[in-house]
């Protein structure tokens, strides 16, 4: 028995030494940044921009691996099950915290299974409609929906995705009924919206704004408590007659739990360094995202707060 205990202790010591040496030399090979959404979505766009710059700061290649499906849970679980060596990371989005309350049982634990690295950006959502829909404001949308209960359909990045819950929250406050059409990611939803297969969408501003600027979609409002710097001429939903409606987006980096603190620290430092680049700030602003880097502890507190916020929305909307 004593020999077994001694062998186990030696194995743990050896593993600790390996991790320490690994952390000192990290990174020595490409880093995979998993995006739990399809190409063209807001988190994919920001993930590619931020990932590239983190790689430049660290002197390593960072490549994006899209793992769409399951309302964002498939890609997240892939990271949770990965080795805690800093070579598999998650570009987390609000769906990361939503699934903690929406799915039963939860597919992962946001605290137990992950190590926060830092938030990268904040942003807002955008109500966008196909140009054929005869509305130019939130009030007109609500009036049309009330005159045609259940006949307007809205797309989302999947059941339980943040773009889904934004609409559910809106419907509950506006007291209207629209039909939900879920997709495997926001990218495919926007494609169908452009084609007129669905009427509207609560898109992440990073994914919806370029289509608005190109004249392919019409924007009605943004979701924040103040107007977006990227679209200052658009009113907020609260300004448009739905007081209390405020939903913000964020993107951040997560590592698997038990990733050595030295590696988390290097990644957090690289994230901050990347977000300070002037040309990066301009590029993100063009996508509707606002740089807002935080350290691991602050990002962890944000994630815990978001879990509670979305839990209330889900309960109010009666979703499961």
TAZI-V939370 format. One record per backbone hydrogen bond with DSSP energy under -0.5 kcal/mol. CO is the residue of the C=O (numbers start at 0). NH is the residue of the N-H. If there is no record, write none. Layout:
((CO | NH) (CO | NH))
This chain:
((0 | 4) (1 | 5) (2 | 6) (3 | 7) (4 | 8) (5 | 9) (6 | 10) (7 | 11) (8 | 12) (9 | 13) (10 | 14) (11 | 15) (12 | 16) (13 | 17) (14 | 18) (15 | 19) (16 | 20) (17 | 21) (18 | 22) (19 | 23) (20 | 24) (21 | 25) (30 | 32) (30 | 62) (31 | 33) (31 | 88) (32 | 64) (33 | 35) (33 | 90) (34 | 36) (34 | 66) (37 | 40) (40 | 44) (41 | 45) (42 | 46) (43 | 47) (44 | 48) (45 | 49) (46 | 50) (47 | 51) (48 | 52) (49 | 53) (50 | 54) (51 | 55) (52 | 56) (53 | 57) (54 | 58) (54 | 59) (60 | 30) (60 | 62) (62 | 32) (63 | 65) (64 | 34) (66 | 74) (68 | 71) (68 | 73) (69 | 72) (71 | 75) (72 | 76) (73 | 77) (74 | 78) (75 | 79) (76 | 80) (78 | 81) (82 | 84) (83 | 259) (86 | 31) (87 | 255) (88 | 33) (89 | 91) (89 | 253) (91 | 251) (92 | 95) (93 | 96) (93 | 97) (94 | 98) (96 | 99) (97 | 100) (97 | 101) (98 | 102) (107 | 109) (108 | 112) (112 | 256) (113 | 115) (114 | 254) (117 | 252) (118 | 293) (119 | 291) (120 | 250) (121 | 289) (122 | 248) (123 | 204) (124 | 222) (125 | 127) (125 | 202) (126 | 219) (126 | 220) (127 | 200) (128 | 217) (129 | 132) (132 | 134) (136 | 140) (137 | 141) (138 | 142) (139 | 143) (140 | 144) (141 | 145) (142 | 146) (143 | 147) (145 | 148) (147 | 150) (147 | 151) (151 | 178) (152 | 198) (152 | 199) (153 | 180) (154 | 201) (155 | 182) (156 | 184) (157 | 160) (160 | 163) (160 | 164) (161 | 165) (162 | 166) (163 | 167) (164 | 168) (165 | 169) (166 | 170) (167 | 171) (168 | 172) (169 | 173) (170 | 174) (170 | 175) (176 | 149) (178 | 153) (179 | 181) (180 | 155) (182 | 184) (184 | 188) (185 | 189) (186 | 190) (187 | 191) (188 | 192) (189 | 193) (190 | 194) (191 | 196) (191 | 197) (192 | 195) (198 | 129) (199 | 154) (200 | 127) (200 | 202) (202 | 125) (203 | 206) (203 | 207) (204 | 208) (207 | 211) (208 | 212) (209 | 213) (210 | 215) (210 | 216) (211 | 214) (215 | 130) (217 | 128) (220 | 126) (221 | 236) (222 | 246) (227 | 230) (228 | 231) (230 | 233) (234 | 221) (235 | 239) (236 | 241) (237 | 240) (241 | 244) (243 | 245) (244 | 237) (246 | 124) (248 | 122) (250 | 119) (250 | 120) (251 | 91) (252 | 116) (252 | 117) (253 | 89) (254 | 114) (255 | 258) (259 | 262) (259 | 263) (260 | 264) (261 | 265) (262 | 266) (263 | 267) (264 | 268) (265 | 269) (266 | 270) (267 | 271) (268 | 272) (269 | 273) (270 | 274) (271 | 275) (272 | 275) (273 | 276) (276 | 280) (277 | 281) (278 | 282) (279 | 283) (280 | 284) (281 | 285) (282 | 286) (283 | 286) (283 | 288) (284 | 287) (288 | 290) (289 | 121) (294 | 298) (295 | 299) (296 | 300) (297 | 301) (298 | 302) (299 | 303) (300 | 304) (301 | 305) (302 | 306) (303 | 307) (304 | 308) (305 | 309) (306 | 310) (307 | 311) (308 | 312) (309 | 313) (310 | 314) (311 | 315) (312 | 316) (313 | 317) (313 | 318))
